[in-house]
Amino acid sequence: MRFIEKLTSIAALAVSVFGFTGAATAQDYNWTFQTSETAGEPGFVNKQKWAEEVGALSGGRIAVEILPIGSVVPHTDTLDAVGAGILQGHLTDPSYFSGKDPAFAMMGNLVGAWSDPFELLGFMESGGGNELYSELVEPYGVHFIGAAATEPEAFVSRVPIRAVEDLQGVKMRAPEGMVFEIFTKAGAAPVSLPGSEIFSALDKGVVDAADNTVFATNQALGMNDIANYPLYPGFHSLPMIDVSINKEIWDGLPGDLQSILTASVQQFSFNHIYSVRQLDAAAVEEARANPDIEIINWSGDERAKFRRIAQEEWQNWAPRTEMTQRYYDAVTSYLRGRNLL
């Protein structure tokens, strides 16, 4: 509620001090932000709602067009595109930029670290995450407005995986980088495939399992109908959503609009989490009504085993750069201080 009150007070301040109302006016700023989802996905729809909210709170001075993945540039290139002004901003997973700096992989998706999105958001707000990520992106000409998060990603599988030992030899789709390495160390046989090929690969038996998106999306895509042993809640992946804007644009904004954008991202994060949480709950109920689908929930002990494997890979990544080491030190200190490590 505090975030809603904050948004309301900022909007009221704009009206009282500057004379702005919610009525549409000629936009002072017209921006294009690219996302990492296809049109129609829950994440994309919620990002469109965020853009609408920004327009309303700014009294119509800001208009943001939200584009699906790959609309202007490949998903791996939005950081450079935002810095160059080709895009004015993005809402995306930072791990897509790990080829530029391994710190993006760690900050974007620290595999095995978070069981709940509010754990990640707590670290970003009070554990030094916001400051470190801002420092990482600013040399690219990008300003980090704030972090959002989603629910833990589910795991789809054609075979029952009830424990870490059941990962042995399982052919599974995983993105390249830290995720790939951690599943390799856990005994699986990862295969790198784009998201667009996951359904076909599962259906044809090319892979037995896949690290994919949230349960609701997997259910809607029919993944659970061909991979009948989904793991839920997710035990491995909870990526951060980076909401950033071109730094030159940000620096040129009046203070009230900067405040509106910052508060709007905080509210978007809450709205997105609870929206996906509701969708997941409905999708789980639907899946449980299907006798051919068995939803598997790992025990606390098995989750801890996987986290210990992941921690070894965190340690391997930490010395790669000064920033990866600083991030590792900050996040492990935060987790340890809250009995999460």
Sequence and secondary structure as in RCSB ss.txt:
>XXXX:A:sequence
MRFIEKLTSIAALAVSVFGFTGAATAQDYNWTFQTSETAGEPGFVNKQKWAEEVGALSGGRIAVEILPIGSVVPH
TDTLDAVGAGILQGHLTDPSYFSGKDPAFAMMGNLVGAWSDPFELLGFMESGGGNELYSELVEPYGVHFIGAAAT
EPEAFVSRVPIRAVEDLQGVKMRAPEGMVFEIFTKAGAAPVSLPGSEIFSALDKGVVDAADNTVFATNQALGMND
IANYPLYPGFHSLPMIDVSINKEIWDGLPGDLQSILTASVQQFSFNHIYSVRQLDAAAVEEARANPDIEIINWSG
DERAKFRRIAQEEWQNWAPRTEMTQRYYDAVTSYLRGRNLL
>XXXX:A:secstr
 HHHHHHHHHHHHHHHHH   SS    SEEEEEEESS TTSHHHHHHHHHHHHHHHHTTTSEEEEEE TTSSS G
GGHHHHHHHTSSSEEEE GGGGTTT HHHHHHH  TTS SSHHHHHHHHHHSSHHHHHHHHHGGGTEEEEEEEE 
    EEESS   SGGGGTT EEE  TTHHHHHHHHTT EEE   GGGHHHHHHHTS SEEE S HHHHHHTTHHH
HS   B S SS   EEEEEEEHHHHHTS HHHHHHHHHHHHHHHHHHHHHHHHHHHHHHHHHHT TT   B   H
HHHHHHHHHHHHHHHHHGGGSHHHHHHHHHHHHHHHHTT  
